Amino acid sequence: MDDNEFSYELRLIHKDNPKANEVREWMKKSGLDLKRFFNTNGKVFKELNLKVRWASLSEEELLSLLESDGMLHKRPVLVGDDFVLTGFKLAEWESKLKG
């Protein structure tokens, strides 16, 4: 993004955990399912056995987990005026940033 002169704010979400209401806003803006905001391949997700427990947890419980541990978040997260992207997929990022 530096190479293309985009302005951005770097936020280390594994240290500065997004709050539940912020993730709700991202879900609304992006149309993405809550699971897309979780790092499902991460150590903490596996330690908490969330793959098995997922269906038994409410949205509020899942949001609370995200709020409690930034390592549960899929990274990077790119938040624009009218979109949110999770994880890095070059084509998707180029489409949003150049489009």
N, C-alpha and C positions, 0 to 999 in steps of 0.2 A: 504494500500500500504506500510505503514511503516512495518507491520508485515512480509511482503514478501520481504523486502529489495529492493524495487524498488526506483530508484531515480526519483524525480519529483520536479517541481517548482510550488508552490502554488500561485495562482493569484486570488484575490478577484474581479471577473469580475463585481460585482455590484458596485464596487468603481473604478476599472481600466477597463473602457469599451473597449472592442475590437473595433478596427477601421473597417470600411467597407471593406477595402482591405484584412484584416485579415480574416473576415468572408467569403469573396469570396474564399480565399485560402482554408479554412476549408471545404466549400461546394465542391470544386473541389477535394480535397483529400478524402473526405468521400463519395461523391456521394449522400449526403443527400439534400433534398429539403430545401429551405430557412426557411420554417415554422418550421422545426425541431429544429431550433436554437432559437425559441421564446418560452418563458414561457407562453403558451396559457392559463394556469390556474391561472396566476398571477394577482395581483391587477391592475398593470399598464396596462396590456393588456386589461383588462376589462374596466378600466376607459377610455381608448382611443377608446373603442368600435371597436377594431380591428377585431373581429370576423365578424362583419357586413361590415366594411370598407376594409377588406383584398383584395377582388377582384378588387377594384377600385384604389389600390395603385400600383405604379410601383416597380420593384425590387430595384431601386435606393432609392425610398422613404422609403421602408421597411428597407433597410440597414442603411439609415440615422437615422431612429427611433432606431434601435438596437445600433447604435453608440452613440446616445444621452442619453440613459438610460440603465444602466447595469441591472436593475431589469427586463427588457424585455427579457433577455437571459435565456434560459433553462440552469439549472445548475444541477450538475457539467458538465464541458466540459473536456474531456480527449483527448489531442492531442498527438499522437504518430508519429513516423517517417513516417508511411504509412497509418494512420487511424485517425479518429476523432469520438468520441462518445459523445452524448448529453444525459443528464439525467442519472440516475443511474439504470441500469438493471444488477443485479449481474451476471447472466449467460453470458451476452454479454461482461461485463468487464473481467470476468475470462477467457473467450475464447480468448480475445485479449491479455491479460497480461500473460497468461500461455502458449498460443499457440505458 
